């Protein structure tokens, strides 16, 4: 680097240039070769593919890059087994693709064979073998990546079952909450899952209706609902909980991967039976959900508005002394129902208020003898 800085300075000031250092020619050739490489390169883009077993046919893409794309180019390809086997897991293929003048990409059609046996993820390869230009006067070559890997994801798993969340908040005004159960990582076969509710701080019959039963997932069905009946109390700042538990799923007899009749020990199973065992339905990590029953937003908002409008005395019956109780009993007050509309101004005490007051005065004075709540 110092050498080139000195050379640049001498060139600017008119000084003589020294010869290049000993290793400069190799560096120059590398840069020169990279900068002025006019060859056409053929490669995969991308070079890794993941496909479901039931996809049927799919494509892998071969691209052409270079300065001069005006020539026809022929590329040979061939598949090769990895853990996947041609004729069993995929259809082996070999042949050629032809890039017409100006074309920059071509597709190789491949096909995956679907079956009803659960298997581990498998893969195979597609190789670009050779490239040639029919007119013979254009430099074309294969470039990396010239091998593509195709990963076959098995879709024959019966599924993993669970709740979307471990904790759910439900307002008591919900009535019937529809609790979802989801199926992932496969959807093969008819599966039955028992479930039951369990008390937390909430109690069955008081806060919710006890539930116990079985949900059934049909073949390729991915979502079911468990109805949870919430009992409303119109309680302010209510917070009680219950739990819903999923039990081990069971396969129907006609499920392709059904192994209910297999009572072998693991060590006595063949490799095929061990792999098939992995395809049985399972519970996810969220097989138990906590449901928190909260107060109704509508009820809470109503109470909050009442407190904001009239103060805490509107919802409080506490008193601090007998004098306050007797004063309140003797005082004539208007009907509180007439003040419900916030846009209306409170009306003065009317004749009807006095009549009601004198009719109930005896009872007001009688209840005023009750000890104040602050003294209790």
Residue, then its C-alpha position, 0 to 999 in steps of 0.5 A: x500500500x505504501x509503494x502505491x502511495x509513493x508511486x501516485x505522489x511521484x506521478x503527480x509531481x513528475x517524478x520517475x516511477x519505480x518498478x513494481x514490487x515483486x508480488x505486484x504482478x500476481x495482484x494485478x492479474x487477479x484484479x485484471x482477471x476479475x474486472x475484465x472477465x467477459x465469460x458467461x456463467x451458469x449457476x443455481x439461484x437459489x441453491x437450497x429449496x424446501x418443499x412439502x411432500x404433497x407439493x407435486x411438481x415444482x421448479x428450481x431456477x438456473x440463471x445466466x450472468x455475463x456481458x454477452x447474452x446474445x448466444x444460445x446456450x445448452x446446459x445439462x443437468x441430473x438429479x442425485x439421491x441424498x437421503x431421498x431415493x429416486x422412484x420412492x421419494x421423488x422422480x429422478x430427472x436428467x436432461x438439458x435446458x436451453x437458454x435462448x439469446x437474451x434469456x437470463x433464467x430457466x427452470x428445471x421441472x422436478x416432482x416429489x412423490x407423496x405417500x401416507x407414511x411419516x418420514x424424517x425430512x429427506x433431501x436430494x441434489x440437482x447437479x449442473x453437469x456441462x454447458x456448451x454453446x452450439x456455435x462454439x465461439x463463445x466462452x461459457x462456464x459453470x459457476x458456483x453454486x452448480x449444485x442445488x439441494x432440495x429438502x422434502x418436508x414430510x406432511x404426514x405427521x398427525x399434528x401437534x395440538x395446543x392452545x395459542x396462548x398460555x394465559x387469556x383474559x376474558x370479560x365476564x360479559x362474554x357469556x360463552x368464550x370460544x377457546x381455540x385449539x390449534x393443530x400444527x406441524x401436520x394435519x393427517x388423520x382424524x384425531x380425538x382430544x379429551x379436555x376438562x376445566x379445573x378451578x383456579x381462584x374461580x369456582x365451577x358453578x359460581x364463576x363458570x360452568x364446568x366443562x369436560x368432553x372431547x374435541x375431534x379434528x377431522x383429516x386436514x382440519x387445523x382448528x377447533x373450539x371449546x366453549x367456556x360458559x362464564x357466569x356474570x356477577x356485575x362485580x367491579x374489578x373482578x379477577x378470578x381464574x380457571x384452567x383448561x387442560x388438554x389430555x393426550x390425543x388419540x388416533x382414530x382407527x383409520x388414521x394412516x399413521x395409526x399405531x394404537x395396535x402396536x404394543x412393542x417396546x421401543x428397542x423391539x421396533x424396526x427403524x420404519x416403526x420408530x420413524x412412524x411412531x414420531x408421526x403420532x399426534x402430540x401435545x404442544x408445550x401449551x396444553x394447559x391454559x389459564x383463563x382470567x375472568x375480568x369485570x365487564x368493561x361496560x359495567x366498570x365504565x358505568x361505575x366510573x362515570x357515576x363516581x366521576x359525576x357525583x363523587x365517591x358518596x354516590x357509591x359509598x354508604x359509609x358515615x363517620x358519626x351519629x350526627x351525620x346520620x341524623x342530619x342526612x335523615x332529616x334533610x330533604x333531598x331530590x330524587x337522584x333519578x332526576x340527575x342521571x342525565x349529565x346534560x341536565x341541571x339538577x332541579x330544586x326540591x319539589x313538593x313530591x320530594x317533601x311528601x316522600x320525605x315525611x312518609x319515610x321520616x320515621x324509618x330514616x330516624x330509626x336507621x339513624x340510630x344504627x352505629x356509624x360504619x366508621x365506628x364498627 
